[in-house]
Amino acid sequence: MIDPELLAILVCPATHQPLSEAGGELVLRVNERIARGELANVAGAKVTSAVEGGLVRRDGRILYPIRQGIPVLLVEEGFPIA
């Protein structure tokens, strides 16, 4: 989904850790949590829209959503997934 050359330079805006594309199973689990109303972003706002993909921080604790083909790399928009 994300161009490999672009992915190679993208980092977490908070920690500067490298990012990798989320697998389909993780995206499915995140969307299930969104559908059940169980997921809030780092800012504490309830997430109500499903994501089409995501970028995961190297430590596996935060997923940044991909919406309409664009990674949303804002600290407050990340989802805790650990």
Secondary structure, 3 states (H helix, E strand, C coil): CCCHHHHHHCECCCCCCEEEECCHHHHHHHHHHHHCCCCECCCCCECCCCCCEEEEECCCCEEEEEECCEECCCHHHCEECC
